[in-house]
Each structure stands twice: as structure tokens, then as C-alpha cells.
Amino acid sequence: MSVLPLTVAVLVAGGTYLMLQAGLVRIIFGITLLSHGANLMLLAAGVSAWRTEPLGTEGASRSADPLPMAFVLTAIVITLAVTVLMLALARIGGDDDTYQMPDTGEDHHG
């Protein structure tokens, strides 16, 4: 069994688990792990097992497809920007989703 599908499975499973947690920072890390799993899937779509580097001396017939690599590079940049933005919003917002509201003494049974 190849290591790449197992790595993708672990990243996607870990990202899904973290996205289902209560803390905003955990959700952000889950999204980041999930995007890394998607990036590995895009790289695997390039099928570089029988090809060489994109700009090698072998010629155009054996060179790797640069399109999946460009997609992954774009996805990495977008993921970094979104992660930094979400972490900044979590810091400014104080991670409100885990804050417990104090009991006001009001009767909620109406």
C-alpha cells in the first residue's frame, strides 16, 4: 500500500474531527488539515510516478504536468491567507463559541 493515500486519509480524518469540535481555533486547524489533504490529492492527480521534473532535460514527453503543481501552490497561498484571517478574527473575537453565559437567575421554563 502506498503512503500517499494513507497520508491523505489521516489528514482528512483529523481535519474532519477537529472541525466538529467546539473551539474556533480547533475548527481553523481542522480546515487547515483538510486543505493539506486536498493539496496532496491534487498533487497525486498529477501522476508524477512515471514522469520527471517539470523543466527537466528529458523533453516534453516525460516532463511532469505543471498544472496540478500550480493548483497546489495557489491553494497553499489561499489557505495561508484564510488561516491567518480566521486566527486574527478568533483573537479579536475572543473565541466566543466556548464562552459560558453566566446564570442571570431568570426562569427559562416560561
Secondary structure as UniProt FT lines:
FT   HELIX           3..19
FT   HELIX           24..45
FT   HELIX           48..50
FT   TURN            54..55
FT   TURN            60..62
FT   HELIX           66..93
FT   HELIX           96..98
FT   TURN            108..109
//
